[in-house]
Amino acid sequence: MEILDCTMNLKRLLIWFSTVSTILVIVGLVFAFFGLKILPVDRATLLPWQSAIYGAIMMGWGATLWRVGRIAFRRNDSELLKALIFGLVVWLVVEAAFSIYFSVWFNVGVDIAVLALFSVPLLKAIALIKKQSASSS
C-alpha cells in the first residue's frame, strides 16, 4: 500500500511540475510576441528591468544546464542529453528568429555559436553511449 501511495504522490507531483512548466512556456510565448510592455511597469524602468530579468533567466538556465548536464554525463543518460539538446534548440532557434525579425544580426551569430558549443559535446556523448550500448549487447 505504501508503494502505491508513493506512486500516486509522484504522479501528482509530475502533473504539478508539468503544469507549471507548461504555464511558463505559455507566459514566455506571450512575452515573446507582446513584450513585457503589457505589464504595469513605468516605461523608464522597463528596459533596465527587462535586462535584469533576461540576466536572471540566463543564470537560471545556465545553472540548470550545468547541473543537469553533469548528471546526464555521469549517468551516461542519452535520453537526458537529448532533452538538453531539445531545450537548447527551442531556446536558440526562437531567440535567433526574433533576432532576425528585429534585425539584431550579431545575436544570430551568437545563438549559432552557443548552440554549436553546447551541441557538440552532447551529440558526441549520445553517439558514444549508443556505441557502448550496441557493443555490450
C-alpha positions as CSV (number, residue, x, y, z in Angstrom):
1,M,0.0,0.0,0.0
2,E,2.9,2.4,0.8
3,I,4.4,1.9,-2.7
4,L,1.0,2.7,-4.3
5,D,0.8,5.9,-2.2
6,C,4.3,6.8,-3.3
7,T,3.5,6.2,-6.9
8,M,0.3,8.2,-6.7
9,N,2.1,11.1,-5.0
10,L,4.9,11.0,-7.6
11,K,2.3,11.1,-10.4
12,R,0.6,14.1,-8.8
13,L,3.9,15.8,-8.4
14,L,4.7,15.1,-12.0
15,I,1.4,16.6,-13.1
16,W,2.0,19.7,-10.9
17,F,5.5,20.2,-12.3
18,S,4.4,19.6,-15.9
19,T,1.5,22.1,-15.4
20,V,3.8,24.8,-14.0
21,S,6.3,24.2,-16.8
22,T,3.6,24.5,-19.4
23,I,2.3,27.7,-17.9
24,L,5.9,29.1,-18.0
25,V,6.2,28.2,-21.7
26,I,2.8,29.9,-22.4
27,V,3.9,33.0,-20.5
28,G,7.1,33.0,-22.5
29,L,5.1,32.9,-25.7
30,V,3.0,35.9,-24.6
31,F,6.1,37.9,-23.6
32,A,7.9,36.9,-26.8
33,F,5.1,38.2,-29.0
34,F,3.7,41.1,-26.9
35,G,6.7,42.1,-24.8
36,L,6.9,43.0,-21.2
37,K,5.4,46.4,-22.0
38,I,2.0,44.7,-21.4
39,L,2.8,44.7,-17.7
40,P,2.1,47.7,-15.4
41,V,5.7,48.9,-15.3
42,D,6.9,52.5,-15.8
43,R,8.5,52.9,-19.3
44,A,11.7,54.3,-17.8
45,T,12.1,51.2,-15.7
46,L,11.1,48.7,-18.4
47,L,14.5,48.4,-20.2
48,P,16.7,48.0,-17.1
49,W,14.1,45.6,-15.6
50,Q,14.0,43.6,-18.8
51,S,17.8,43.4,-18.8
52,A,17.8,42.2,-15.2
53,I,15.1,39.6,-15.9
54,Y,17.0,38.4,-19.0
55,G,20.2,38.1,-17.0
56,A,18.4,36.2,-14.3
57,I,16.8,33.8,-16.8
58,M,20.2,33.1,-18.4
59,M,21.7,32.5,-14.9
60,G,18.9,30.0,-14.0
61,W,19.0,28.3,-17.4
62,G,22.8,28.1,-17.3
63,A,22.8,26.7,-13.8
64,T,20.1,24.1,-14.9
65,L,22.2,23.1,-17.9
66,W,25.4,22.9,-15.8
67,R,23.7,20.7,-13.1
68,V,21.5,18.5,-15.3
69,G,24.3,18.2,-17.9
70,R,26.7,16.9,-15.4
71,I,24.2,14.4,-14.1
72,A,23.5,13.2,-17.6
73,F,27.2,12.8,-18.5
74,R,27.9,11.0,-15.2
75,R,25.0,8.6,-15.7
76,N,25.6,8.1,-19.5
77,D,22.0,9.1,-19.9
78,S,21.4,9.7,-23.6
79,E,17.7,10.4,-23.0
80,L,18.6,13.3,-20.7
81,L,21.2,14.5,-23.0
82,K,18.6,14.6,-25.8
83,A,16.3,16.6,-23.6
84,L,19.0,19.1,-23.0
85,I,19.5,19.4,-26.8
86,F,15.8,19.9,-27.3
87,G,15.7,22.7,-24.7
88,L,18.8,24.4,-26.3
89,V,17.3,24.2,-29.8
90,V,14.0,25.7,-28.7
91,W,15.7,28.5,-26.9
92,L,18.2,29.4,-29.5
93,V,16.1,28.9,-32.6
94,V,13.3,31.1,-31.2
95,E,15.8,33.7,-30.0
96,A,17.5,33.7,-33.4
97,A,14.2,34.0,-35.2
98,F,13.3,37.1,-33.1
99,S,16.8,38.5,-33.6
100,I,16.3,38.1,-37.4
101,Y,12.8,39.7,-37.1
102,F,14.2,42.7,-35.2
103,S,17.4,42.8,-37.4
104,V,19.8,42.1,-34.4
105,W,22.2,40.2,-36.7
106,F,25.1,39.8,-34.3
107,N,22.9,37.9,-31.9
108,V,22.0,35.4,-34.6
109,G,25.7,34.6,-34.8
110,V,25.9,34.4,-31.0
111,D,22.9,31.9,-31.0
112,I,24.6,29.7,-33.7
113,A,27.9,29.7,-31.7
114,V,26.2,28.9,-28.4
115,L,24.1,26.1,-30.0
116,A,27.3,24.6,-31.5
117,L,29.3,24.9,-28.3
118,F,26.6,23.1,-26.3
119,S,25.5,20.6,-29.0
120,V,29.0,19.2,-29.9
121,P,29.7,17.5,-26.6
122,L,26.0,16.5,-26.1
123,L,25.8,14.9,-29.6
124,K,29.2,13.2,-29.3
125,A,28.2,11.8,-25.9
126,I,24.9,10.5,-27.3
127,A,26.8,8.7,-30.1
128,L,29.3,7.3,-27.7
129,I,26.6,6.0,-25.3
130,K,24.8,4.4,-28.3
131,K,28.0,2.8,-29.5
132,Q,28.7,1.4,-26.0
133,S,25.2,0.1,-25.7
134,A,25.5,-1.6,-29.1
135,S,28.8,-3.3,-28.2
136,S,27.7,-4.5,-24.8
137,S,24.5,-6.1,-26.3
